[in-house]
Each structure stands twice: as structure tokens, then as C-alpha cells.
């Protein structure tokens, strides 16, 4: 259906190859993604960071297959909200979309927190609250001025991150070759009988999945990729696989270099201290600056994404249109929403820890992932005449693994996320008169639609 329409009607040009889509996905996820959560996961999983990364990769690979297969059916949608609404039920789609709202708003919060923590390693004398206010203001001002990074800038930043990753790996290997590691020490990051506990490791894995967040964005390229029925699926899977393998190497070397899962000067920025131990002050500074730039870029984009999502909800009257649906006539941006998200980033930076923010973000992401896996199951098994066994096993396994990781989140995240969901369900029920009217949309408007 979609390919025949796309080939005859005016639309986007199919010019992206498979590897263009893979590179786009890696840019979205970021090569340095595991560095930010390394310390938190190390403490939570008692040193088994690489094990949590591999568990997360297994869950994300299964989910990536479901995303890729759903993109074949809905090439113009590209969101969990659309897949779940169409294949399961609009009410379940609403719950998925409401979870997306939480993720969009949380993302600039955790970027604000992380940027503040990184800078405090260099300038500890300035109060934490002052840095939170500074970075929340930076994200807000950049978006108020309509400053955006071009695709070329993002590519350059991604290449720069890869170079830093290679430098860290080289420095770590050189550091480790200067000593003698026993076979037990080489295996310890995977499995330490003295500290291993499956529930603890799964809790760590529920946080470590933050490493992969963003891969689903590849599905939005369905109208621009050559042979999308094949390449969207392959690109999504390859992005998760490459991300997981690279992350595994980074955290494995970090664990060997540090030699323990405790004793970090600052848990949230633990990886930069590992880099300092492996390569000295220059690598400490380089990795710190790289993570700062990465989070500045992510925070700015996430801030605008949240503002756009709120604008879309305002435009469809899901939220008060007068405030949320307003657009600045000069810069063509939803100014009220940009200011609101900036204020929320400031409040969240003061009230949340980096770990809780990451867990809450994963709380919403897992709901979306479970929904997409179930949607793929319904589409390719329940409603399909071609009931191959893999159409049954893969999406259901993906759903169950994501469900187990979701349940493995710590209780504060489950409680806060549950309150958010309950509030959303009540609001949606009132707004749509018991979900009898479809008034709530969670699609993020594209640039140029804000007019």
C-alpha cells in the first residue's frame, strides 16, 4: 500500500542507503551513551555493568525487529503511539502516548542534571542549583532563538565522539597491559560470584537500557530510505547491535581499569574518573568535554522535541489551545512551550537525581516498547494468514523481556511513573468522555507545521 503511493505521489526522495540509516541511528543513540550511566549501573548491579548492557541489547534487538516490521505497515507514522493505536486499541495508544509525553519532558531534565554534574568536576565552588539554572536557561534560550544543529553538525559530532571512544579504548588497553590480570579478574565484570544477584542485575539492566534509547527514531525515515521494507528493519537491528557491542567494550574496559564497583568520587560522572585513571588529566578533560557537548546537543534537541509535542497536543485541543497551541510569529516556534519545558527542566534538575530521572525515562520507554512488540504480534500473528513460528516467538519474547525489565525498575520510579500514568488516564477519560472521542494526539509536529 505505502510503497505504491509513495512512488507516484509527491513526497520525500528515497536517497538514503542502509548504512546512511544505520549512521543516523547511531547519531541518535550516541556512541558515548553508556558513559553517562556507567557509575549508576555499576553500583546498582554491583559491578556487572557489561552483563546489564548485554541483557538490554537482547531486549532492544527483539524490540528493534518489531519496530522495523511495524514501519513496513505504517511508513508515514514511525511512533509507538500510532502502532499501538492502530493495531491494539486507541485507549492503549493513549497510554503509550502519555508515556511518551513523560519521556519527552524528562529528557531535557536529565541532560540538565548531567551537564551540571560534569561542570562541577571543574568548577566545584559554584552551587549545584546555579548550574541547573544555567543549563536550563541555555537550552531555553537556544530554542527561543531557533538555533538548531544541522545534520552535518550532528555527523561531525558523532565522528568526534567515535574518536574519543577510540582514544579511551587505546588508553585503557595500554593501562591494562602495564599490569597483570588473572583469568578470574577478566571474567569478574561478567560474573562475580561474591556479588551476583539476578534481581539486582536486572534492576541494573532496566537502567542500562538508557544506552539504546533513540534507536526507534530510524522508523521515521521510512519515506526516505531505499527499499524501506528491508532497510528500516535491518538499520534498526544493526544500530542496536553496534551500540550494544561498542557499549560492552567500553564498560568492560572501564570495570577492569577501575578494578571495583565502588569508590567513585561522583557516581553520576564515574566514567570520566575512570578515563582519568586510564589516561591521565588530558583524557579526563577530553571525555568530560565530550559528554558535556553530547548532553548539550541532546538537551537542546530534547527540549525542542518536548515543546513540539506539547504544541501538537495543544493544536489538537488535547491541551488548552490558547497556551500550548500558540506559535511565535517571527521564529515559528512554540514559545510558551519552550519556556514551560525550560522551567520544568529547572525544577526537575533540583528535585530529581540523575538515576531517578533515567529510570523514569525508561519507565515510559518500556511501555512504548511493550506496546510495539504486542502490536507486531497482533499484526503478524493474530491477523496474519502467514503464521510462522517466529512471528509468534520474537514479539512475545520482546514483550516479556521488556515487561520483566519494567517491573525490575526500583520502586520510586515505578511509583512516580504509576502516578503519572494514573493522572494521564483520568485526564484522558475526562477529555474524551470515557475515550469515546479521539481528541488526543501524541504525534510530534514536523518543522514547518507550526503556523
RAQUI-V928393 format. One record per backbone hydrogen bond with DSSP energy under -1.0 kcal/mol. NH is the residue of the N-H (numbers start at 1). CO is the residue of the C=O. If there is no record, write none. Layout:
nh co
NH CO
NH CO
This chain:
nh co
5 1
6 2
7 3
9 5
15 13
15 224
16 224
21 17
22 18
23 19
24 20
25 21
26 22
27 23
28 24
29 25
30 26
33 30
35 32
41 37
42 38
43 39
44 40
45 41
47 42
48 45
49 47
52 48
53 49
54 50
55 51
56 52
57 53
58 54
59 55
60 56
61 57
62 58
63 59
64 60
65 61
66 62
67 63
68 64
69 65
70 66
71 67
74 70
77 74
83 79
84 80
85 81
86 82
87 83
88 84
89 84
93 89
94 90
95 91
96 92
97 93
98 94
99 95
100 96
101 97
102 98
103 99
104 100
105 101
106 102
107 103
110 106
111 107
112 108
113 109
114 110
115 111
116 112
117 113
118 114
119 115
120 116
121 118
122 119
123 119
126 123
131 127
132 128
133 129
134 130
135 131
136 132
137 133
138 134
139 135
140 136
141 137
142 138
143 139
144 140
145 141
147 142
154 150
155 151
156 152
157 153
158 154
159 155
160 156
161 157
162 158
163 159
164 160
165 161
166 162
167 163
168 164
169 165
170 166
171 167
172 168
173 169
174 170
175 171
176 172
177 173
179 176
186 182
187 183
188 184
190 187
191 187
195 192
196 192
201 197
202 198
203 199
204 200
205 201
206 202
208 204
209 205
210 207
211 208
212 209
215 212
217 214
218 215
219 216
220 217
221 218
222 219
224 221
225 221
226 16
230 227
231 227
232 228
234 230
235 231
236 232
237 233
238 234
239 235
240 236
241 237
242 238
243 239
244 240
245 241
246 242
247 243
248 244
249 245
250 246
251 247
252 248
253 249
254 250
255 251
256 252
257 253
258 254
259 255
270 267
274 270
275 271
276 272
277 273
278 274
279 275
280 276
284 280
285 281
286 282
287 283
288 284
289 285
290 286
291 287
292 288
293 289
294 290
295 291
296 292
297 293
298 294
299 295
300 296
301 297
302 298
303 299
304 300
305 301
306 302
307 303
308 304
309 305
310 306
311 307
312 308
313 309
314 310
315 311
316 312
317 314
318 313
319 313
324 320
325 321
328 333
332 328
335 333
338 334
339 335
340 336
341 337
342 338
343 339
344 340
345 341
346 342
347 343
348 344
349 345
350 346
351 347
352 348
357 353
358 354
359 355
360 356
361 357
362 358
363 359
364 360
365 361
366 362
367 363
368 364
369 365
370 366
371 367
372 368
373 369
374 370
375 371
376 372
377 373
378 374
379 375
380 376
381 377
382 377
383 378
387 385
388 386
391 388
392 389
393 389
394 390
396 392
397 393
398 394
399 395
400 396
401 397
402 398
403 399
404 400
405 401
406 402
407 403
409 406
414 410
415 411
416 412
417 413
418 414
419 415
420 416
421 417
422 418
423 419
424 420
425 421
426 422
427 423
428 424
429 425
430 426
431 427
432 428
434 429
436 432
437 432
439 437
449 446
451 449
